[in-house]
Amino acid sequence: MPLGHYFPLQSVCMPFPVNRPRRLRRSESIRRLVRETHLEPSQLILPLFVVEGENERHEISSMPGNYQLSINHLVKECELVHSLGIGGVILFGIPDQKDELASQAYAANGIVQRAIRAIKQTVPNLLVMTDVCNCEYTSHGHCGRVVDGDVDNDATLEWLASAAVSHARAGADIVAPSDMMDGRVAAIREALDKNGFPHIPILSYAAKYASVFYGPFREAAESAPQFGDRRSYQMDPPNAREALREMELDLEEGADMLMVKPAMPYLDILSLARDRFDVPLAAYQVSGEFSMIHAAARNGWLDHDRAMMESLIAIRRAGADIILTYFAKDVARVLDA
C-alpha cells in the first residue's frame, strides 16, 4: 500500500462485535474522561428575594430551602454563594409599599438598590445581576403601567430605563430586563449610556413565555397580577419562530446576552437559539421546575441529586452557557463532594 494512503471512513466503522460503545461507559473515570457536557458552579446564578426589615428570613412554602431575606441575611447568603464558587446572584426586590407607578422599582434608596450596595460592600467580587421589571412593585401586579385596563408598552419603558440606571448606580454588574415590553432593551441601553454606564451589560429575557411554571415564584415575589394575566406581553407557548425574532430584535437593540425562560419545557427554543446566535445564552430553570423535582424527591419518587443534576445537564447540553437556578448551592456541594 502506498505511503500516505488512508482507508475511507466507512471502512473503519466496524459493526458489532468490534464496535462496542459500552467500552467508554465501563467506569466512572472513563465516563468522566469522554464526557461531552460539563456543569460547573461558575455557570450558575442563584436567584434571591430581598425584603424590608431586619433579621427577616421567611421560607417560601412552595420552594423549600428558599427564603425571603432581609438585607443582613441576604449579605450572609451572598458570602456563602461566593465561597461555593457560584457564578453570581440575581436579585428580586419585595418592597413594603406598592403603587400604580412602581415607584420603588427605580427609587434611589429602594430595597434592591440598598441590597446591591450592601452586597458590594461585603462581597465586592461577587457578580450581582438585577431583575429589571415592575411586577413586584406595582399595586396591581402587572409588569408595566396600566392604562384603560391594559399594560401601556411605551409608557412603561421610562420606568424600566430608570430602574436599570438606578441598579447600575448602586453597583450592579449586569441588568436583566424581564418585562417583555417591545423596545425595552433599546430604552435601557440608551439610558445606561447617557448616564455614564456604557460598560454595563444587558442580559435580556428575550424569550420569556407565559408559563404556568412561574406559580411558586409569584408566591416568593408576591407578584401575582390582581386582574387578568400576562399573555398580552409574555410569549405564547406554541410559538418558536417568534422567539427567534424576539432574540434578533433584542440583539439589534443592544442586548449583550439572551435568555430563554422557562428552561426545561423550552429546550428546543434554547437549541434553536444556540444554532442561530453567537452570543452568551442563559436559561432560567424557574420555580415550577425546581418545586416539581423537590416535591417528587420528598415523596421518594425521584433521587433529588440525580434529578437535579440531570435536569441541569440537559439545559447545558441544549446550549445554555449560564443557568439561573434555585439549585445552585446544592449543585456546588454535589460537585465538590
C-alpha positions as CSV (number, residue, x, y, z in Angstrom):
1,M,0.0,0.0,0.0
2,P,1.5,3.4,-0.9
3,L,2.7,5.5,2.0
4,G,0.1,8.1,3.0
5,H,-2.9,6.1,1.8
6,Y,-5.8,6.1,4.2
7,F,-8.8,4.0,4.5
8,P,-12.1,5.8,3.8
9,L,-14.1,6.4,6.9
10,Q,-16.8,3.8,6.2
11,S,-14.1,1.1,6.1
12,V,-13.2,1.6,9.8
13,C,-16.7,1.8,11.2
14,M,-16.9,-1.8,12.0
15,P,-20.1,-3.4,13.1
16,F,-20.7,-5.3,16.4
17,P,-18.8,-7.1,18.0
18,V,-15.8,-5.0,17.0
19,N,-17.7,-1.7,17.7
20,R,-18.7,-1.7,21.3
21,P,-19.8,1.8,22.6
22,R,-20.1,0.4,26.1
23,R,-16.4,0.3,26.4
24,L,-16.4,4.0,27.0
25,R,-19.1,3.7,29.7
26,R,-17.4,1.0,31.8
27,S,-16.2,3.1,34.7
28,E,-16.8,6.5,36.2
29,S,-13.3,7.5,35.3
30,I,-13.7,6.6,31.7
31,R,-17.2,8.3,31.5
32,R,-15.7,11.4,33.1
33,L,-12.9,11.4,30.6
34,V,-15.1,11.3,27.5
35,R,-18.0,13.4,28.9
36,E,-19.2,15.9,26.3
37,T,-21.1,18.4,28.5
38,H,-19.8,19.8,31.8
39,L,-21.5,21.6,34.6
40,E,-19.6,24.0,36.9
41,P,-20.8,26.2,39.8
42,S,-19.3,29.2,37.9
43,Q,-22.0,28.7,35.2
44,L,-24.9,29.1,37.7
45,I,-26.7,32.2,39.0
46,L,-28.7,31.9,42.2
47,P,-32.0,33.9,42.4
48,L,-32.5,35.7,45.7
49,F,-35.5,37.5,47.2
50,V,-34.9,40.6,49.4
51,V,-37.4,42.2,51.7
52,E,-37.5,45.1,54.0
53,G,-36.8,44.8,57.8
54,E,-34.0,43.4,59.9
55,N,-33.4,39.7,60.7
56,E,-36.2,38.6,58.4
57,R,-35.9,35.1,57.0
58,H,-39.2,33.6,55.7
59,E,-39.1,30.2,54.0
60,I,-41.2,30.1,50.8
61,S,-43.6,27.3,51.3
62,S,-43.7,26.2,47.6
63,M,-39.9,26.4,47.3
64,P,-38.3,24.6,50.2
65,G,-34.9,25.9,51.1
66,N,-35.5,29.3,49.5
67,Y,-36.3,32.4,51.6
68,Q,-37.4,36.0,51.6
69,L,-34.4,37.6,53.2
70,S,-33.8,41.0,54.8
71,I,-30.6,42.7,53.7
72,N,-28.5,41.5,56.6
73,H,-29.4,37.8,55.9
74,L,-29.0,38.4,52.2
75,V,-25.4,39.5,52.6
76,K,-24.6,36.4,54.6
77,E,-26.2,34.3,51.9
78,C,-24.1,36.1,49.3
79,E,-20.9,35.4,51.3
80,L,-21.8,31.7,51.2
81,V,-22.6,31.8,47.4
82,H,-19.2,33.4,46.8
83,S,-17.4,30.8,48.9
84,L,-19.0,28.0,46.9
85,G,-17.7,29.4,43.6
86,I,-21.2,30.1,42.2
87,G,-21.2,32.5,39.3
88,G,-23.3,35.1,41.0
89,V,-26.8,36.1,42.1
90,I,-29.8,37.8,40.6
91,L,-31.9,40.0,42.9
92,F,-35.7,40.3,43.2
93,G,-37.0,43.0,45.5
94,I,-40.1,42.9,47.6
95,P,-40.9,46.4,48.8
96,D,-43.1,47.3,51.8
97,Q,-45.2,49.6,49.7
98,K,-46.5,49.2,46.2
99,D,-48.3,51.7,44.0
100,E,-49.6,52.1,40.5
101,L,-46.4,53.8,39.3
102,A,-44.0,51.1,40.6
103,S,-42.1,53.9,42.2
104,Q,-39.9,51.6,44.5
105,A,-38.6,49.8,41.4
106,Y,-36.5,52.9,40.4
107,A,-36.2,54.7,43.8
108,A,-32.6,55.5,44.6
109,N,-33.0,54.0,48.0
110,G,-35.3,51.1,47.0
111,I,-34.9,47.7,48.5
112,V,-32.8,46.3,45.6
113,Q,-30.7,49.4,45.3
114,R,-29.8,49.1,49.1
115,A,-29.2,45.4,48.8
116,I,-26.7,45.9,45.9
117,R,-24.7,48.4,47.9
118,A,-24.7,46.1,51.0
119,I,-23.5,43.1,48.9
120,K,-20.8,45.1,47.1
121,Q,-19.5,46.5,50.4
122,T,-19.1,43.0,51.9
123,V,-18.6,40.7,48.9
124,P,-17.2,43.1,46.3
125,N,-16.1,40.3,43.9
126,L,-19.5,38.6,43.7
127,L,-21.3,39.2,40.5
128,V,-24.6,40.9,41.1
129,M,-27.3,40.8,38.5
130,T,-30.7,42.5,38.9
131,D,-34.1,41.7,37.5
132,V,-35.5,44.8,35.8
133,C,-39.2,44.6,36.0
134,N,-42.2,46.2,37.7
135,C,-44.5,43.3,38.8
136,E,-43.1,43.1,42.3
137,Y,-43.6,46.9,42.7
138,T,-47.0,47.6,41.2
139,S,-50.2,47.5,43.3
140,H,-51.9,45.6,40.5
141,G,-49.0,43.1,39.9
142,H,-48.6,43.7,36.2
143,C,-45.2,44.4,34.6
144,G,-46.0,47.9,33.3
145,R,-48.1,51.0,33.5
146,V,-51.8,50.1,33.3
147,V,-53.9,52.5,31.1
148,D,-57.6,51.7,30.5
149,G,-57.2,48.2,31.8
150,D,-54.2,47.3,29.6
151,V,-50.4,47.5,30.0
152,D,-49.2,50.5,28.1
153,N,-46.0,49.4,26.4
154,D,-44.3,52.7,25.6
155,A,-45.2,54.4,28.9
156,T,-43.5,51.5,30.7
157,L,-40.2,52.0,29.0
158,E,-39.3,55.0,31.1
159,W,-39.8,53.1,34.3
160,L,-37.6,50.2,33.1
161,A,-34.8,52.6,31.9
162,S,-34.9,54.4,35.3
163,A,-34.7,51.2,37.2
164,A,-31.8,49.9,35.2
165,V,-29.9,53.1,35.8
166,S,-30.6,53.1,39.5
167,H,-29.3,49.5,39.7
168,A,-26.1,50.4,37.8
169,R,-25.6,53.4,40.0
170,A,-25.9,51.2,43.1
171,G,-23.2,48.9,41.8
172,A,-25.0,46.1,39.8
173,D,-22.7,44.2,37.3
174,I,-25.5,43.2,34.9
175,V,-29.1,44.3,34.4
176,A,-31.7,41.8,33.1
177,P,-35.0,43.2,31.9
178,S,-37.7,40.6,32.2
179,D,-40.9,42.5,31.4
180,M,-41.2,41.6,27.7
181,M,-42.2,45.2,26.6
182,D,-41.3,45.9,23.0
183,G,-38.3,48.3,22.7
184,R,-37.2,47.9,26.3
185,V,-33.6,46.9,25.5
186,A,-33.1,50.0,23.4
187,A,-34.5,52.2,26.0
188,I,-32.3,50.7,28.7
189,R,-29.2,50.8,26.6
190,E,-29.7,54.4,25.7
191,A,-30.4,55.4,29.4
192,L,-27.3,53.5,30.6
193,D,-25.1,55.1,28.0
194,K,-26.3,58.6,28.7
195,N,-25.8,58.2,32.4
196,G,-22.2,57.0,32.3
197,F,-22.8,53.2,32.3
198,P,-21.8,52.1,28.7
199,H,-19.9,49.2,30.3
200,I,-22.9,47.6,32.0
201,P,-24.1,44.5,30.0
202,I,-27.8,43.7,29.4
203,L,-29.0,40.2,29.7
204,S,-32.3,40.2,28.0
205,Y,-35.1,37.9,29.0
206,A,-35.6,37.7,25.2
207,A,-37.9,34.6,25.0
208,K,-40.0,34.7,28.1
209,Y,-43.1,32.6,27.8
210,A,-46.4,33.0,29.5
211,S,-45.9,29.8,31.5
212,V,-47.7,28.0,34.3
213,F,-44.3,27.1,35.8
214,Y,-43.9,30.5,37.4
215,G,-46.5,29.8,40.1
216,P,-44.2,29.3,43.1
217,F,-42.2,32.4,42.1
218,R,-45.3,34.6,42.4
219,E,-45.7,33.5,46.0
220,A,-42.0,34.2,46.6
221,A,-42.0,37.6,44.9
222,E,-45.6,38.5,45.9
223,S,-46.2,39.5,42.3
224,A,-49.3,37.7,41.1
225,P,-51.4,40.0,38.9
226,Q,-54.6,41.3,40.6
227,F,-56.6,41.1,37.4
228,G,-56.2,39.3,34.0
229,D,-52.9,37.7,33.1
230,R,-49.7,38.4,31.3
231,R,-50.4,36.7,28.0
232,S,-50.6,40.0,26.1
233,Y,-46.9,40.7,26.6
234,Q,-45.3,37.3,27.5
235,M,-44.9,34.9,24.7
236,D,-47.4,32.3,23.6
237,P,-46.0,28.8,24.4
238,P,-46.7,27.2,21.0
239,N,-44.5,29.7,19.2
240,A,-40.9,29.0,18.3
241,R,-40.1,31.2,15.3
242,E,-41.4,34.2,17.2
243,A,-38.8,33.5,19.9
244,L,-36.0,33.8,17.4
245,R,-37.4,37.0,16.1
246,E,-37.6,38.4,19.7
247,M,-34.0,37.5,20.2
248,E,-32.8,39.0,17.0
249,L,-34.7,42.3,17.8
250,D,-33.1,42.4,21.3
251,L,-29.6,42.0,19.8
252,E,-30.3,44.7,17.4
253,E,-31.3,47.0,20.2
254,G,-28.1,46.3,22.2
255,A,-28.6,43.2,24.3
256,D,-25.3,41.5,25.1
257,M,-26.7,38.2,26.3
258,L,-30.0,36.4,25.7
259,M,-32.2,34.3,28.0
260,V,-34.9,31.6,27.5
261,K,-37.4,31.3,30.3
262,P,-38.5,28.7,31.4
263,A,-35.7,26.2,30.6
264,M,-36.8,22.6,30.6
265,P,-40.2,23.0,28.7
266,Y,-38.3,25.1,26.1
267,L,-35.1,23.3,25.4
268,D,-36.0,23.3,21.7
269,I,-36.0,27.1,21.8
270,L,-32.7,27.1,23.5
271,S,-31.2,24.8,21.0
272,L,-32.5,26.8,18.1
273,A,-31.0,30.0,19.6
274,R,-27.7,28.2,20.1
275,D,-27.6,27.4,16.4
276,R,-28.6,30.9,15.4
277,F,-26.8,33.3,17.7
278,D,-23.2,33.5,18.6
279,V,-23.7,35.3,22.0
280,P,-23.8,34.0,25.5
281,L,-27.1,32.3,26.2
282,A,-28.8,31.9,29.6
283,A,-31.7,29.8,30.6
284,Y,-33.8,30.2,33.7
285,Q,-34.8,26.9,35.5
286,V,-37.8,28.5,37.0
287,S,-39.6,28.0,40.3
288,G,-42.0,25.4,39.0
289,E,-39.2,23.2,37.6
290,F,-37.4,23.4,41.0
291,S,-40.6,22.7,43.0
292,M,-41.6,19.7,40.9
293,I,-38.2,18.0,41.4
294,H,-38.2,18.9,45.1
295,A,-41.7,17.6,45.7
296,A,-41.0,14.3,43.8
297,A,-37.9,13.8,45.9
298,R,-39.7,14.5,49.1
299,N,-42.2,11.8,48.2
300,G,-39.5,9.3,47.4
301,W,-40.4,9.2,43.7
302,L,-37.0,10.6,42.5
303,D,-33.5,10.8,43.7
304,H,-33.1,14.5,44.5
305,D,-29.4,15.0,43.5
306,R,-29.6,12.8,40.3
307,A,-32.8,14.5,39.1
308,M,-31.3,17.9,39.8
309,M,-28.0,17.2,38.0
310,E,-29.7,15.5,35.0
311,S,-32.1,18.5,34.6
312,L,-29.3,21.0,34.6
313,I,-27.1,18.9,32.3
314,A,-30.0,18.8,29.8
315,I,-30.1,22.6,29.9
316,R,-26.4,22.9,29.3
317,R,-26.5,20.3,26.5
318,A,-29.2,22.2,24.8
319,G,-26.9,25.3,24.6
320,A,-27.1,27.3,27.7
321,D,-23.8,29.0,28.9
322,I,-25.5,30.3,32.0
323,I,-28.2,28.8,34.1
324,L,-30.3,30.7,36.7
325,T,-31.4,28.0,39.2
326,Y,-32.6,27.7,42.7
327,F,-30.4,24.5,42.9
328,A,-27.1,26.5,42.6
329,K,-25.9,25.9,46.2
330,D,-26.9,22.2,46.1
331,V,-25.1,21.7,42.8
332,A,-21.9,23.3,44.1
333,R,-21.9,21.0,47.1
334,V,-22.5,17.9,44.9
335,L,-19.7,18.8,42.6
336,D,-17.4,19.4,45.5
337,A,-18.1,16.1,47.1
